[in-house]
Amino acid sequence: MHGVQLGTPCAAIHRLGVQSMETNRRRFLAAGAAVGGAVLYRSMLAAAEATVEVPLAVTDKSWPLFRGDTLATGVARSKLPDKLELVWTMKVAGGAFESTPAIADGVCYLADMDGKLYSLNLADGKEIWTHKIDGGFIASPSIRGELLYVGDIDGKFYAFDRKSGQPKWTHAGDAQIDSGANFWKQNVLFGSQDANLYCLNAKSGEMVWKFAIQDQIRCMPTVVGDRSFVAGCDSMFHIIDLTQGKEVAAVPIEAPTGVTPAVLGDNVYFGTESGTLFGVNWKEAKVAWKVEDKASAQPMRGSPAVQEGILVVGTRSRRVQAHNPANGDELWTFVTKQRIDSSPVIVGQKVYVGAADGRLYALERKTGKELWQYQAAGGFTGSPAVADGKLVIATDRGEVLCFGAK
């Protein structure tokens, strides 16, 4: 399974993305000129003012989505012990994980690249059930109510019963799904490499609408009120009205990206394949600030973690960086020994992030000083999930690691 062709990364379509960015920019400006674009956008915003809220039930005992909540903040509600210890491990022989676990009700769910879905007891790692599909999973699973949602590399999206592991319904798309699912009202949202953002009824799987951009969607769609945000491989940041499944604005971002946008207040944050970190004001549909890595413009593949006063992101240039979310000013930099594709998580006064060489770091939130390190046998592409006093993360060599207090 590991030899399967998983699709063209955004980096490989950079030239196409730049071309489509200019095409989309002209299209958007032309449409705006025809109807008074800025005036129209402001009126639509006023008509369906999006309130920043987290409608999904997220507690200190749950991590139901790829980035923890519908705003994709990457901030844990749970505390972790001052001294992390390895509580349990689970090894899949010949396996590999690229996705992030989901946690709820004392159960941890993981999806591996060989197409196996795991339900594990969070306390001790013991298997509750497994379910095997014909394809494989790169996307992270998502939890809502009694169902578990995840898409596969063949373009099929599943809703599984959390207790039994049996599929309740499926939806067939046209290309690989890298996107974790998010939720809005009674619906489930996800993106696909077929360039569509899908909105399905979460209970039945019935199509509500789909919205197409010019290239692949690899990020989890972020949800704020009645708006969804998609940063695409078409080098555009899209703002979508969820009530209609239509775009209300698009912002050129100069390069492709598959990064999930993180929201704090009026701003949305994400990095691109050109190594540029963006802060976009979603209410005004304009770039608030951007930070370019001129020294070594390596892609940013991990999603940022953000809370009041700090934004943290890892880069392929072997650095973890903290910025002021208000203006992009750098607060600190921590240099790692290998690239960072995993997304950081903020837990109290610490930041946890995994690297490609298997190092899991704990950094002081205020200074970036290293406080703790664990060396795993494989590397990390997936990110930490933090709930109920435990941190769970899985490696690209098939090992699941759970840290907490023994």
C-alpha positions as CSV (number, residue, x, y, z in Angstrom):
1,M,0.0,0.0,0.0
2,H,2.9,2.3,0.7
3,G,3.9,2.3,-2.9
4,V,0.6,3.7,-4.1
5,Q,0.8,7.0,-6.0
6,L,-0.8,9.5,-3.5
7,G,-1.2,12.4,-5.9
8,T,0.8,15.5,-6.9
9,P,1.7,17.7,-4.0
10,C,0.9,21.4,-4.0
11,A,4.6,22.1,-4.4
12,A,4.7,20.3,-7.7
13,I,1.9,22.4,-9.1
14,H,3.4,25.7,-8.0
15,R,3.8,27.1,-11.5
16,L,0.2,26.1,-12.4
17,G,-0.9,27.6,-9.1
18,V,0.7,31.0,-9.8
19,Q,-1.0,31.0,-13.2
20,S,-4.4,30.1,-11.8
21,M,-3.9,32.8,-9.1
22,E,-3.6,35.5,-11.7
23,T,-6.6,34.1,-13.6
24,N,-8.7,34.0,-10.5
25,R,-7.6,37.4,-9.4
26,R,-8.8,38.9,-12.7
27,R,-12.0,36.9,-12.6
28,F,-12.7,38.1,-9.1
29,L,-11.9,41.7,-9.9
30,A,-14.0,41.6,-13.0
31,A,-16.9,40.2,-11.1
32,G,-16.4,42.8,-8.4
33,A,-16.4,45.7,-11.0
34,A,-19.6,44.4,-12.5
35,V,-21.5,44.4,-9.2
36,G,-19.5,46.7,-7.0
37,G,-17.4,43.9,-5.4
38,A,-16.4,45.6,-2.2
39,V,-19.9,47.0,-1.6
40,L,-21.5,43.6,-2.4
41,Y,-19.1,41.8,-0.1
42,R,-19.8,44.1,2.8
43,S,-23.6,43.9,2.3
44,M,-23.4,40.1,2.2
45,L,-21.3,40.1,5.4
46,A,-23.8,42.3,7.1
47,A,-26.7,40.2,5.9
48,A,-25.3,37.1,7.4
49,E,-22.9,38.4,10.0
50,A,-20.7,35.5,11.1
51,T,-20.2,35.3,14.9
52,V,-17.0,33.6,16.1
53,E,-18.3,30.6,17.9
54,V,-17.4,26.9,18.4
55,P,-20.7,25.0,17.9
56,L,-19.1,21.6,18.2
57,A,-19.0,20.2,21.7
58,V,-15.3,20.5,22.6
59,T,-14.2,19.9,26.2
60,D,-11.0,19.1,28.0
61,K,-11.8,15.5,27.5
62,S,-12.1,15.6,23.7
63,W,-10.1,16.4,20.5
64,P,-12.8,15.8,17.9
65,L,-11.2,17.4,14.8
66,F,-7.8,17.6,13.1
67,R,-6.9,20.9,14.8
68,G,-9.0,20.4,17.9
69,D,-12.0,22.7,17.1
70,T,-14.0,24.1,14.2
71,L,-11.8,27.3,14.2
72,A,-8.7,25.1,13.8
73,T,-6.9,26.9,16.6
74,G,-4.7,24.0,17.6
75,V,-5.2,25.0,21.3
76,A,-5.9,22.2,23.8
77,R,-8.5,22.6,26.5
78,S,-7.0,19.8,28.5
79,K,-4.0,20.2,30.8
80,L,-1.0,17.9,30.7
81,P,1.2,16.9,33.6
82,D,4.4,18.9,34.1
83,K,6.4,15.8,33.5
84,L,5.2,13.8,30.5
85,E,5.7,10.0,30.6
86,L,5.0,7.4,28.0
87,V,1.8,5.7,29.2
88,W,1.3,3.2,26.3
89,T,2.3,2.4,22.7
90,M,0.6,0.5,20.0
91,K,2.6,-0.8,17.0
92,V,1.2,-1.7,13.6
93,A,3.7,-4.0,11.8
94,G,4.5,-2.5,8.5
95,G,2.0,0.3,9.1
96,A,2.3,4.1,8.7
97,F,0.2,7.0,10.0
98,E,0.1,10.5,8.4
99,S,-3.1,11.6,10.1
100,T,-3.9,13.0,13.6
101,P,-5.9,11.1,16.1
102,A,-9.4,12.1,17.3
103,I,-10.5,11.6,20.9
104,A,-13.8,11.6,22.7
105,D,-15.5,9.7,25.6
106,G,-12.2,8.0,26.6
107,V,-11.7,6.5,23.1
108,C,-8.9,7.4,20.6
109,Y,-9.6,6.9,16.9
110,L,-6.8,6.6,14.3
111,A,-6.8,6.0,10.5
112,D,-3.6,4.5,8.8
113,M,-2.3,4.6,5.3
114,D,-3.1,0.9,4.8
115,G,-6.8,1.6,5.2
116,K,-7.3,0.4,8.7
117,L,-9.4,2.4,11.2
118,Y,-8.6,1.9,14.9
119,S,-10.7,2.4,18.0
120,L,-8.4,2.3,21.1
121,N,-9.1,2.8,24.8
122,L,-7.4,6.1,25.7
123,A,-6.4,4.9,29.2
124,D,-4.3,1.9,28.2
125,G,-4.3,1.7,24.3
126,K,-6.2,-1.6,24.2
127,E,-8.1,-2.3,21.0
128,I,-11.8,-1.8,21.0
129,W,-12.4,-2.5,17.3
130,T,-10.8,-2.1,13.9
131,H,-12.3,-1.8,10.4
132,K,-10.4,-2.3,7.1
133,I,-11.2,-0.7,3.8
134,D,-9.7,-1.4,0.4
135,G,-8.0,2.0,0.1
136,G,-5.9,4.0,2.6
137,F,-6.3,7.0,4.9
138,I,-4.3,10.2,4.9
139,A,-7.1,12.4,6.2
140,S,-7.6,12.7,10.0
141,P,-10.9,11.4,11.4
142,S,-13.5,13.7,12.9
143,I,-16.1,13.0,15.6
144,R,-19.6,14.3,16.0
145,G,-22.2,12.6,18.2
146,E,-22.2,8.9,17.6
147,L,-20.5,9.0,14.2
148,L,-16.8,9.1,13.1
149,Y,-16.1,10.8,9.7
150,V,-13.1,10.3,7.4
151,G,-12.2,10.3,3.7
152,D,-9.9,7.9,1.9
153,I,-7.3,8.1,-0.9
154,D,-9.8,6.8,-3.5
155,G,-12.2,9.7,-2.9
156,K,-14.7,7.9,-0.8
157,F,-16.0,9.6,2.4
158,Y,-17.3,7.5,5.3
159,A,-19.5,7.9,8.3
160,F,-18.8,5.1,10.8
161,D,-20.7,4.1,13.9
162,R,-18.3,4.9,16.7
163,K,-19.4,2.0,18.9
164,S,-19.2,-0.8,16.3
165,G,-16.9,0.6,13.6
166,Q,-19.4,-0.3,10.9
167,P,-20.1,2.2,8.1
168,K,-23.4,4.0,8.3
169,W,-23.1,5.7,4.9
170,T,-20.5,6.5,2.2
171,H,-20.2,9.2,-0.4
172,A,-18.1,8.7,-3.6
173,G,-16.0,11.7,-4.8
174,D,-13.7,11.9,-7.8
175,A,-10.3,12.1,-6.2
176,Q,-8.2,11.6,-3.1
177,I,-9.4,13.1,0.2
178,D,-6.6,14.6,2.4
179,S,-9.0,17.0,4.2
180,G,-10.2,16.3,7.7
181,A,-13.9,17.0,8.1
182,N,-15.5,19.9,9.9
183,F,-19.1,20.6,10.8
184,W,-21.7,23.3,10.3
185,K,-25.2,23.0,11.7
186,Q,-26.5,19.5,10.7
187,N,-23.9,19.1,8.0
188,V,-20.4,17.8,7.5
189,L,-17.9,19.6,5.3
190,F,-14.7,18.3,3.6
191,G,-12.5,19.1,0.7
192,S,-11.1,16.9,-2.0
193,Q,-8.3,16.8,-4.6
194,D,-11.2,16.9,-7.2
195,A,-11.2,20.6,-6.3
196,N,-14.6,20.5,-4.6
197,L,-15.7,21.5,-1.1
198,Y,-18.5,19.1,-0.2
199,C,-21.4,19.8,2.2
200,L,-23.4,16.7,3.1
201,N,-26.1,16.0,5.6
202,A,-24.1,14.5,8.6
203,K,-26.7,12.0,9.4
204,S,-27.7,10.7,6.0
205,G,-24.8,11.6,3.7
206,E,-27.2,13.3,1.3
207,M,-25.6,16.1,-0.8
208,V,-26.5,19.6,0.3
209,W,-24.2,21.4,-2.1
210,K,-20.7,21.4,-3.4
211,F,-18.4,24.3,-4.4
212,A,-15.6,24.0,-6.9
213,I,-12.3,26.0,-7.0
214,Q,-9.7,25.9,-9.7
215,D,-7.4,23.3,-8.1
216,Q,-7.1,20.7,-5.3
217,I,-8.5,21.3,-1.7
218,R,-6.2,19.6,0.8
219,C,-7.0,21.6,4.0
220,M,-9.7,21.0,6.5
221,P,-12.3,23.8,5.9
222,T,-12.4,26.1,8.8
223,V,-15.9,27.2,10.0
224,V,-16.8,30.5,11.6
225,G,-20.5,31.1,12.0
226,D,-22.0,30.8,8.4
227,R,-18.6,31.2,6.7
228,S,-16.1,28.6,5.7
229,F,-12.5,29.3,4.8
230,V,-10.5,27.2,2.3
231,A,-6.8,27.9,1.4
232,G,-6.3,26.1,-1.9
233,C,-3.8,24.7,-4.3
234,D,-5.1,27.4,-6.7
235,S,-3.2,30.0,-4.8
236,M,-6.4,31.6,-3.5
237,F,-7.9,32.0,-0.1
238,H,-11.7,31.4,-0.4
239,I,-14.5,32.7,1.8
240,I,-17.6,30.7,1.3
241,D,-21.2,31.4,2.4
242,L,-22.3,28.1,4.0
243,T,-26.0,28.9,3.7
244,Q,-25.7,28.9,-0.1
245,G,-22.6,27.1,-1.0
246,K,-21.3,30.1,-2.9
247,E,-18.1,32.2,-2.7
248,V,-18.5,35.7,-1.3
249,A,-14.8,36.7,-1.7
250,A,-11.4,35.3,-2.7
251,V,-8.0,36.7,-1.8
252,P,-4.8,36.0,-3.8
253,I,-2.1,34.3,-1.7
254,E,0.7,34.0,-4.3
255,A,1.4,30.3,-4.0
256,P,-0.5,27.0,-3.5
257,T,-1.2,25.6,-0.1
258,G,-2.8,22.6,1.6
259,V,-2.6,24.2,5.1
260,T,-5.7,24.4,7.3
261,P,-6.4,28.1,8.2
262,A,-6.5,28.9,11.9
263,V,-8.9,31.6,13.2
264,L,-8.5,34.2,15.9
265,G,-11.0,37.1,15.9
266,D,-11.2,38.8,12.5
267,N,-8.0,37.2,11.1
268,V,-7.2,33.8,9.6
269,Y,-3.7,32.4,9.5
270,F,-1.9,29.9,7.2
271,G,1.4,29.3,5.4
272,T,2.0,28.4,1.8
273,E,4.3,26.3,-0.4
274,S,6.5,29.4,-1.0
275,G,7.2,29.7,2.7
276,T,5.1,32.8,3.3
277,L,2.9,33.1,6.4
278,F,-0.3,35.0,5.9
279,G,-2.7,36.8,8.2
280,V,-5.9,37.6,6.3
281,N,-8.7,39.7,7.6
282,W,-11.7,37.5,6.7
283,K,-14.3,40.2,7.3
284,E,-12.6,42.7,4.9
285,A,-11.3,40.0,2.6
286,K,-7.8,41.4,2.4
287,V,-4.3,40.5,3.6
288,A,-3.6,42.1,7.0
289,W,0.1,41.1,6.9
290,K,2.5,38.5,5.5
291,V,5.9,37.2,6.5
292,E,8.2,35.9,3.9
293,D,11.1,33.5,4.6
294,K,13.7,35.1,2.3
295,A,16.6,33.1,3.8
296,S,15.3,29.7,2.8
297,A,11.9,29.7,1.2
298,Q,10.8,26.2,2.2
299,P,7.2,25.2,2.2
300,M,5.0,25.4,5.3
301,R,3.1,22.1,5.4
302,G,1.9,22.3,9.0
303,S,-1.1,24.3,10.2
304,P,-0.5,27.1,12.7
305,A,-1.7,27.1,16.3
306,V,-3.0,30.4,17.5
307,Q,-4.4,32.1,20.6
308,E,-4.4,35.6,22.0
309,G,-0.9,37.0,21.8
310,I,0.8,34.2,19.9
311,L,0.8,32.2,16.7
312,V,3.1,29.2,16.3
313,V,4.0,27.4,13.1
314,G,6.6,24.8,12.0
315,T,8.5,25.0,8.7
316,R,10.4,22.7,6.4
317,S,13.4,25.0,7.0
318,R,13.8,23.2,10.4
319,R,12.3,25.8,12.5
320,V,9.4,26.4,14.9
321,Q,8.4,30.1,14.8
322,A,6.2,32.2,17.0
323,H,4.7,35.4,15.7
324,N,2.4,38.2,17.0
325,P,-0.9,37.4,15.4
326,A,-1.8,41.1,15.3
327,N,1.0,42.1,12.9
328,G,3.2,39.1,12.2
329,D,6.2,40.2,14.2
330,E,8.5,37.4,15.2
331,L,8.5,36.6,18.9
332,W,11.0,33.7,18.9
333,T,12.5,30.9,16.8
334,F,13.5,27.4,17.8
335,V,15.8,25.5,15.5
336,T,15.1,21.7,15.0
337,K,17.3,19.0,13.5
338,Q,14.8,18.1,10.8
339,R,11.9,19.6,8.9
340,I,8.5,20.1,10.5
341,D,5.4,18.9,8.7
342,S,3.5,18.2,11.8
343,S,1.2,21.0,13.2
344,P,2.0,22.4,16.7
345,V,-0.4,22.3,19.6
346,I,-0.6,24.9,22.4
347,V,-1.2,23.4,25.9
348,G,-1.2,25.9,28.7
349,Q,2.3,27.5,28.8
350,K,3.8,24.9,26.4
351,V,3.9,24.2,22.7
352,Y,4.2,20.6,21.5
353,V,5.3,19.7,18.0
354,G,6.7,16.7,16.2
355,A,9.5,16.6,13.6
356,A,10.3,14.4,10.6
357,D,13.2,12.7,12.5
358,G,10.8,11.4,15.3
359,R,11.6,14.1,17.9
360,L,8.6,15.3,19.8
361,Y,9.4,18.6,21.5
362,A,7.9,20.6,24.3
363,L,8.8,24.3,24.1
364,E,8.1,27.1,26.5
365,R,5.3,29.1,25.0
366,K,6.7,32.5,26.0
367,T,10.3,32.0,24.9
368,G,10.6,28.9,22.7
369,K,13.0,27.4,25.1
370,E,13.2,23.5,24.9
371,L,11.7,22.0,28.0
372,W,11.4,18.3,27.0
373,Q,12.1,16.0,24.1
374,Y,11.2,12.4,23.2
375,Q,12.8,10.4,20.4
376,A,10.4,8.1,18.5
377,A,11.5,5.4,16.1
378,G,9.7,7.0,13.1
379,G,9.0,10.5,11.9
380,F,5.9,12.7,12.5
381,T,3.7,14.0,9.7
382,G,0.5,13.8,11.8
383,S,0.0,16.1,14.8
384,P,-0.6,15.7,18.5
385,A,-4.2,15.3,19.8
386,V,-4.5,16.4,23.5
387,A,-7.5,15.4,25.7
388,D,-8.2,14.1,29.2
389,G,-4.6,14.7,30.4
390,K,-3.0,12.8,27.6
391,L,-1.2,13.6,24.3
392,V,-1.5,11.0,21.5
393,I,0.5,11.1,18.3
394,A,1.4,8.5,15.6
395,T,4.5,8.0,13.5
396,D,5.1,7.2,9.8
397,R,6.3,3.8,10.9
398,G,3.1,2.7,12.4
399,E,3.6,3.4,16.1
400,V,1.0,5.2,18.2
401,L,2.4,6.9,21.3
402,C,0.3,8.1,24.3
403,F,1.9,10.4,26.9
404,G,0.6,11.6,30.3
405,A,1.1,10.7,33.9
406,K,1.5,7.0,34.9
